[in-house]
């Protein structure tokens, strides 16, 4: 770890996402770096404020009703790309309408985000910088995606156009398949990135784009390399 690199670890340290060896080295660095210590203190203050947030439980039976409605849609894979695009638009209104009614915005305490973060970041420096910026944003928002394949949350800042997807308990896929995140806005799903969980079903990756108009997030399982439009029903959905 080089000297410039170590200054970028304040966010990961504040949310306890560093491996033990890097945590110990960073703590030694804190003894002589007032700037990093101040940034860590500010991030922990944000954590304390978010930890006091209260989550609101959706009405009983709503989640089951939404999933039942999704099951009524044809599951066969479209034969052409045009059919895939049409099908993606077919479930868009239902997901937005049902999810908005069924899943209230869940403002999670930072402690929940901390427990989901892990040391296996694909690109520690870049992702840590984005985590720091998102968690420090005044307009920080968090959405929990509901489904049966794991636990996934998206923490994001609309004004910054940055977010972080954090997932645990995700089912492994074959080498020919991949999870794809979508922004749902204005009646159309917009590709927002591909991700593959590790062997423990965990994933953390940076999300970027025009987040100001996002009405919901969704995750589908797509062929390797992703798709320009959804080819399957969403396995996870969450309304903003």
C-alpha positions as CSV (number, residue, x, y, z in Angstrom):
1,X,0.0,0.0,0.0
2,X,1.5,3.3,-1.1
3,X,1.3,6.5,0.9
4,X,-1.2,8.2,-1.5
5,X,-3.3,5.0,-1.5
6,X,-3.7,4.9,2.3
7,X,-5.5,8.3,2.4
8,X,-8.3,6.8,0.3
9,X,-9.2,4.2,3.0
10,X,-11.1,6.5,5.3
11,X,-14.5,5.4,4.1
12,X,-13.8,1.7,4.2
13,X,-12.2,2.1,7.7
14,X,-15.2,4.1,9.0
15,X,-17.6,1.3,7.9
16,X,-15.3,-1.5,9.2
17,X,-14.7,-2.9,5.6
18,X,-10.9,-3.3,5.7
19,X,-9.1,-6.6,6.2
20,X,-7.3,-7.0,9.5
21,X,-3.8,-6.2,8.1
22,X,-4.9,-3.1,6.3
23,X,-7.0,-1.9,9.3
24,X,-4.0,-2.2,11.6
25,X,-1.8,-0.3,9.1
26,X,-4.4,2.4,8.6
27,X,-4.8,2.8,12.4
28,X,-1.0,3.4,12.6
29,X,-1.4,6.0,9.8
30,X,-4.2,7.8,11.7
31,X,-1.8,8.5,14.6
32,X,0.0,10.9,12.3
33,X,-2.6,12.1,9.9
34,X,-5.1,14.7,11.3
35,X,-6.9,15.0,7.9
36,X,-7.8,11.3,7.8
37,X,-8.8,11.3,11.4
38,X,-11.2,14.2,10.8
39,X,-12.7,12.5,7.8
40,X,-13.2,9.2,9.8
41,X,-14.8,11.2,12.6
42,X,-17.2,12.9,10.2
43,X,-18.2,9.6,8.6
44,X,-18.9,8.0,11.9
45,X,-21.0,11.0,12.9
46,X,-23.1,10.3,9.8
47,X,-23.3,6.7,10.8
48,X,-24.7,7.7,14.2
49,X,-27.3,9.9,12.7
50,X,-28.4,7.2,10.2
51,X,-28.5,4.5,12.8
52,X,-31.4,6.4,14.5
53,X,-33.6,6.1,11.4
54,X,-36.7,4.1,11.7
55,X,-37.8,1.5,9.1
56,X,-41.5,1.1,8.2
57,X,-42.8,-2.4,7.7
58,X,-44.9,-2.9,4.5
59,X,-48.5,-4.0,5.1
60,X,-49.0,-7.8,5.7
61,X,-49.6,-9.7,2.5
62,X,-48.4,-7.1,0.1
63,X,-45.1,-8.8,-0.8
64,X,-46.9,-12.1,-1.5
65,X,-49.5,-10.3,-3.7
66,X,-46.8,-8.6,-5.8
67,X,-44.8,-11.8,-6.3
68,X,-48.1,-13.7,-7.2
69,X,-48.8,-11.0,-9.9
70,X,-45.3,-11.5,-11.3
71,X,-45.8,-15.2,-11.5
72,X,-48.8,-14.7,-13.8
73,X,-46.6,-13.4,-16.6
74,X,-45.3,-15.7,-19.3
75,X,-41.8,-17.0,-18.5
76,X,-40.6,-18.2,-21.9
77,X,-37.5,-16.4,-23.2
78,X,-38.1,-14.1,-26.2
79,X,-37.0,-15.3,-29.6
80,X,-35.7,-11.9,-30.8
81,X,-34.2,-8.8,-29.3
82,X,-37.3,-6.9,-30.3
83,X,-39.4,-9.3,-28.3
84,X,-37.0,-8.9,-25.4
85,X,-37.5,-5.1,-25.4
86,X,-41.3,-5.4,-25.6
87,X,-41.3,-7.9,-22.7
88,X,-39.1,-5.6,-20.6
89,X,-41.6,-2.8,-21.1
90,X,-44.4,-5.3,-20.4
91,X,-43.4,-5.8,-16.7
92,X,-42.3,-2.2,-16.2
93,X,-45.7,-0.6,-15.3
94,X,-46.6,-3.6,-13.1
95,X,-43.4,-3.4,-11.2
96,X,-43.5,0.3,-10.7
97,X,-47.2,0.3,-9.7
98,X,-47.1,-2.8,-7.4
99,X,-43.7,-2.1,-5.9
100,X,-44.6,1.5,-5.1
101,X,-47.7,0.3,-3.3
102,X,-46.1,-2.7,-1.6
103,X,-42.6,-1.6,-0.7
104,X,-42.2,1.6,1.2
105,X,-38.8,3.3,1.1
106,X,-36.6,1.6,3.8
107,X,-34.2,4.0,5.3
108,X,-31.6,1.7,6.8
109,X,-29.2,2.6,9.5
110,X,-25.6,2.7,8.4
111,X,-24.9,-0.2,10.7
112,X,-26.9,-2.5,8.4
113,X,-24.8,-1.2,5.4
114,X,-21.6,-1.8,7.4
115,X,-22.6,-5.5,8.1
116,X,-23.1,-6.0,4.4
117,X,-19.9,-4.4,3.2
118,X,-16.9,-6.8,3.0
119,X,-13.2,-6.7,2.3
120,X,-13.5,-8.3,-1.1
121,X,-13.9,-5.1,-3.1
122,X,-13.1,-5.6,-6.8
123,X,-11.3,-2.3,-6.9
124,X,-10.7,-1.1,-3.4
125,X,-9.4,2.4,-4.1
126,X,-12.1,3.4,-6.6
127,X,-15.0,1.7,-4.8
128,X,-13.9,3.1,-1.4
129,X,-13.8,6.6,-2.8
130,X,-17.3,6.2,-4.1
131,X,-18.6,4.7,-0.8
132,X,-17.1,7.6,1.1
133,X,-18.8,10.2,-1.2
134,X,-22.1,8.5,-1.2
135,X,-22.3,7.9,2.5
136,X,-21.3,11.5,3.2
137,X,-23.9,13.0,0.8
138,X,-26.7,15.1,2.3
139,X,-29.3,13.5,0.0
140,X,-28.2,9.9,0.8
141,X,-31.1,7.5,0.0
142,X,-31.3,3.7,0.5
143,X,-33.6,1.2,-1.2
144,X,-34.0,-2.5,-0.3
145,X,-34.7,-4.8,-3.3
146,X,-37.2,-7.5,-2.5
147,X,-37.1,-11.0,-3.9
148,X,-36.1,-14.6,-3.3
149,X,-32.5,-14.7,-4.3
150,X,-30.8,-12.9,-1.5
151,X,-30.6,-9.5,0.2
152,X,-29.7,-6.5,-1.9
153,X,-29.6,-2.8,-1.1
154,X,-28.7,0.3,-3.1
155,X,-27.4,3.3,-1.3
156,X,-27.3,6.3,-3.6
157,X,-27.0,10.1,-4.0
158,X,-29.3,11.5,-6.8
159,X,-27.4,14.8,-7.0
160,X,-24.0,13.1,-7.3
161,X,-25.3,10.4,-9.7
162,X,-23.4,7.8,-7.6
163,X,-24.5,4.8,-5.7
164,X,-23.3,1.5,-4.2
165,X,-25.0,-1.8,-4.5
166,X,-24.5,-4.2,-1.6
167,X,-25.7,-7.8,-1.7
168,X,-25.5,-10.9,0.4
169,X,-26.9,-14.4,0.1
170,X,-27.1,-14.3,-3.7
171,X,-27.4,-17.5,-5.5
172,X,-24.4,-18.5,-7.7
173,X,-25.0,-18.5,-11.5
174,X,-23.4,-20.6,-14.3
175,X,-20.6,-19.0,-16.3
176,X,-23.0,-18.2,-19.1
177,X,-25.3,-16.1,-16.8
178,X,-24.9,-12.8,-14.9
179,X,-27.0,-10.5,-12.7
180,X,-27.9,-7.2,-14.3
181,X,-29.1,-4.1,-12.5
182,X,-31.7,-1.8,-14.1
183,X,-32.9,1.7,-13.4
184,X,-36.6,1.9,-14.0
185,X,-37.6,5.4,-15.1
186,X,-40.0,6.9,-17.6
187,X,-41.6,3.6,-18.6
188,X,-38.3,2.0,-19.7
189,X,-35.6,-0.1,-18.0
190,X,-32.1,1.4,-18.4
191,X,-29.1,-1.0,-18.0
192,X,-27.1,0.0,-14.9
193,X,-24.4,-2.6,-14.6
194,X,-23.5,-6.3,-14.4
195,X,-22.4,-8.1,-11.2
196,X,-21.4,-11.6,-10.1
197,X,-21.4,-12.5,-6.4
198,X,-18.4,-14.2,-4.8
199,X,-18.4,-17.8,-3.5
200,X,-20.2,-16.6,-0.3
201,X,-23.0,-14.9,-2.3
202,X,-21.6,-11.4,-1.5
203,X,-21.2,-8.4,-3.9
204,X,-20.4,-4.7,-3.6
205,X,-20.0,-2.6,-6.7
206,X,-20.3,1.1,-7.7
207,X,-23.4,2.3,-9.5
208,X,-23.3,5.4,-11.6
209,X,-25.7,7.3,-13.8
210,X,-28.7,9.7,-13.8
211,X,-30.2,8.7,-10.5
212,X,-32.4,11.8,-10.2
213,X,-35.3,10.3,-12.1
214,X,-35.1,6.7,-11.0
215,X,-38.5,5.4,-9.8
216,X,-37.3,1.9,-8.9
217,X,-34.4,-0.6,-9.2
218,X,-34.7,-4.1,-10.5
219,X,-32.3,-7.1,-11.1
220,X,-32.7,-9.7,-13.7
221,X,-30.6,-12.8,-14.7
222,X,-29.2,-12.3,-18.2
223,X,-26.8,-14.1,-20.6
224,X,-23.1,-13.5,-20.2
225,X,-22.2,-10.0,-21.2
226,X,-25.7,-8.6,-20.3
227,X,-28.6,-7.5,-22.4
228,X,-29.7,-4.1,-23.8
229,X,-33.2,-4.9,-22.5
230,X,-34.5,-7.4,-19.9
231,X,-35.0,-10.9,-21.3
232,X,-36.4,-12.4,-18.0
233,X,-38.7,-11.3,-15.2
234,X,-36.9,-9.5,-12.4
235,X,-35.7,-11.5,-9.4
236,X,-35.4,-8.4,-7.2
237,X,-37.3,-5.1,-7.3
238,X,-37.4,-2.1,-5.1
239,X,-39.3,1.2,-5.4
240,X,-37.6,4.5,-4.6
